[in-house]
Amino acid sequence: MNLEKTELKRTLGPFMLWGLGVGYVISGMYFGWNLGLAEGGTLGLAVATLFIIIMYVTFTFSYTEMACAIPKAGGAFDYARLGLGKNWGFLAGMAQSIEFIFAPPAIAAAIGAYFNVFFPDISITTIAITAYLIFTLINISGVKFAAYFELIITIIAVAELLLFSGVSFTEFKFENLTHNALPNGWGGAFAAIPFAIWFFLAIEGVANVAEEAKNPQRNILIGFGSAIFTLVILCILTFTSAVGVDGWEAIVYPPGSAEPSDSPLPLALAKIVGESNILYHLLVTVGLFGLVASFHGIILAAGRSTLELGRERYVSPFVGQVNAKTKTPINALLVNMGIGILALLTGKTGEIITIACFGALTLYIVSMIAFFALRKNHADLERPFRVPLFPYFPAIALGIAIIAMIAMSIYNLTLMAIFWGLVGFGYVSFRWYQREG
């Protein structure tokens, strides 16, 4: 394949990578996580989140070692292929693509829900599809512009979360954290796992732009490390301040409704200042930036993930081409958008989040297995960064990911079957294009 049609351009520095890392994830602070409260209550979700934070910290440092040693757009796909062979590479690549393709429609639905507060005459679905078109076009325009855009809206989104926490803590009461804290017993903590993962889902997307990073061996470490630190702090602040206002039920169910909400932070704010207050409207408006940051950022990472699968003929080579003018993977971006809109039209945000989490956990498990294989079979590989406390960090990440996968499977048998059905369909494509290649 012509290199001009497959090569990406190096333009990203460490601050940009921090912006991408936080931006990919930050929407998880704005919505989605509150659905875990309905499953586990405050205590159940808090315990699940604690273990997931440990998993992500240990995973991120382990993943950074591989990203610095193998700075390619495929991320886990490339690490697993080198460490474990083509079949494992397919599984990592497919899981990564499912994660990155199914996360944006859930975020798009939340963008629609937030925007609908101001424009109730426009349907949530219409707003969500419009967002897909706009941000896919921004990603098509060029990675440098897309990354600058992502950095700006991420900074605004972080500032908004800090402001929200400051306002919410003025009404914080510790007893709101303890009221009905474990409504479904400890089984609820296991059921809450996918929503705890949603707090940090897609942080690994930083590795997918490693091929576009200047001095990736140094800058990927700085980007990953600073991003995970920022996100852990924001997670703790958002969780405690939102629930502390009036208990967990108040940010799951809107007044008079039994249907879970996709906009928990506005529900908390309404309890403090009322829906007519200018501060409420200001914070809801700025809150859209957090959703947009993740939506736009994951679309960017998904394009690189799908591009790499196409370049290596694991799926159609059509998606493995880079536009000569914009140096962006236009075909991959458009195909991902089409699949995402189909998922969006189902209207099932919680289920879409869970499918994305199945992809993420599969990716984490395969990545950590690949980590040990690379250490054993490719000991001579240059590693500018080495994970601290080896082998404990990757082993802890692997262990928690396996437990989380088992628990999610038990509580979501149908969605598990859908996920593995998608993987099976992808495997048929993989075998076909490998044969044709």
C-alpha angles and dihedrals in degrees: 000000000000109000091216087062095050107033122101126211124248108233109129127105129191096272090052090050091051088051092050094046094050092037094055090056109029097090086068087071092054101050144348098050090077090066086068089063090065088056103040108010120223096309096042094050092042092055092045090049092050092057092043090052089053089049093050095046093050092040094049094054091046092047090049090061090057094042091054093046095044107028099184132137094244094068110183090012091063094042094051093044092054096040102037110014138254099306093053088044089056092051093050093045094047093047090049092050092049090051094048096041097046098044096065097058090054089050091045089056089053091049087053091049093049093045091046089065088072099031106035092165091066113075120241090237093053091051091047095051091046089053089052092054095046097048095042087055091050089053091048091054095069141300096248093056091042091051094048089049090049092049094052097048091043092056090050091047093051091049090050093053090051090050091047091051092048092052093043094050089061086071097033117138121181093214088065088066092053101042111109086342097166107029097163101034124244090314086072090063090060091046089053094058098098090053091049088052089051088068089069106016115144099017086129088066088090087076090059092066093046089105088060096046124106109234092358094186090066104025099049090058092050092045096048096042097048092043096054091046091052092047096050090053092047091047093055093045095047095045097049098039095048096046092040093064098070110336131278097288090063093062096042103047124040115226110287095007134105092195116100115246129235091208110060099157095059088050090056092046092050088059090056107038105006128244095275095057117109090228090059092053092044094052094044090050093049089043088069088069091065092054092044092050093058095037093052094040097050091047086056093050093043091055091056093046093052091043092058093049089052094046090056093042094244086129131008113321085224089083092045096074128102118210110249094221104041097027089223130122096251097167093051092048093052094047091049090050092053093052092044093053090051090053091046091055090063088071093214105127097169093050092047090051090051093050089050088051092052087055092048095050092047088051092050093048095049091043093055092046087050089049092060091043092052091049090051103038101029102037090145093060110119108251112188088182126035123196113251120243095020125217094018099064098053091038092054092047091049094047096050092045091053092048091047091049092051092048093047091049093052093051097039108038096153094048090046089055091050091050094050089043089059090048090050092050089049091051091058088053091047093053092046097052093042088054092047091047 
